[in-house]
């Protein structure tokens, strides 16, 4: 007997280590040290953000040229791998997220942006993993319910995924701070 499982409408999530780690880390360290973090008052005691209202664009504001080049290269890889023709785009917003012990991110998505991204600037094992939720409403009532997929990312990793995809971050149970740089990409129409 032969059979095949067809991955019907899979959601592509891109994961890779950046190429110029030391240069990018130094660039981000310089900007990170100038940030005053605060929490979004409507979310409770979840996690700290460089911009709780998501109106800023740190990549542009701090001229993170080396990081921008990494985003460009990885976005091209992502689009090529899913056979999506790359077109002009812009990074509409970007921000640092800081997770101290006990912090987490509730399930959310990035609205109408085309691609959401995250770069792991400071991360240790067990400090709270990013997870993706099953977006199929049918799966919620099915015996095939898969729930959520937890990533095993490390410091220096970059992830790209559709902006509509629900995701969150597990609680940081360590004494180490977890710091990421998130960003939203929109393609010109």
Secondary structure as the mmCIF struct_conf table of DSSP 4:
data_model
#
loop_
_struct_conf.conf_type_id
_struct_conf.id
_struct_conf.beg_label_comp_id
_struct_conf.beg_label_asym_id
_struct_conf.beg_label_seq_id
_struct_conf.end_label_comp_id
_struct_conf.end_label_asym_id
_struct_conf.end_label_seq_id
TURN_TY1_P TURN_TY1_P1 UNK A 8 UNK A 9
HELX_LH_PP_P HELX_LH_PP_P1 UNK A 10 UNK A 12
STRN STRN1 UNK A 14 UNK A 17
BEND BEND1 UNK A 19 UNK A 19
HELX_RH_AL_P HELX_RH_AL_P1 UNK A 21 UNK A 32
TURN_TY1_P TURN_TY1_P2 UNK A 33 UNK A 34
STRN STRN2 UNK A 38 UNK A 39
TURN_TY1_P TURN_TY1_P3 UNK A 41 UNK A 42
BEND BEND2 UNK A 43 UNK A 43
BEND BEND3 UNK A 45 UNK A 46
STRN STRN3 UNK A 48 UNK A 49
BEND BEND4 UNK A 50 UNK A 50
TURN_TY1_P TURN_TY1_P4 UNK A 52 UNK A 53
STRN STRN4 UNK A 57 UNK A 57
HELX_RH_AL_P HELX_RH_AL_P2 UNK A 58 UNK A 61
TURN_TY1_P TURN_TY1_P5 UNK A 62 UNK A 63
HELX_RH_AL_P HELX_RH_AL_P3 UNK A 65 UNK A 81
TURN_TY1_P TURN_TY1_P6 UNK A 82 UNK A 83
STRN STRN5 UNK A 89 UNK A 99
TURN_TY1_P TURN_TY1_P7 UNK A 101 UNK A 102
STRN STRN6 UNK A 105 UNK A 108
TURN_TY1_P TURN_TY1_P8 UNK A 111 UNK A 112
BEND BEND5 UNK A 114 UNK A 114
STRN STRN7 UNK A 115 UNK A 122
TURN_TY1_P TURN_TY1_P9 UNK A 125 UNK A 126
BEND BEND6 UNK A 127 UNK A 127
STRN STRN8 UNK A 130 UNK A 133
HELX_RH_AL_P HELX_RH_AL_P4 UNK A 137 UNK A 140
TURN_TY1_P TURN_TY1_P10 UNK A 141 UNK A 141
BEND BEND7 UNK A 142 UNK A 142
TURN_TY1_P TURN_TY1_P11 UNK A 143 UNK A 144
STRN STRN9 UNK A 148 UNK A 150
TURN_TY1_P TURN_TY1_P12 UNK A 155 UNK A 156
STRN STRN10 UNK A 157 UNK A 162
TURN_TY1_P TURN_TY1_P13 UNK A 163 UNK A 164
STRN STRN11 UNK A 167 UNK A 169
BEND BEND8 UNK A 174 UNK A 176
STRN STRN12 UNK A 178 UNK A 187
#
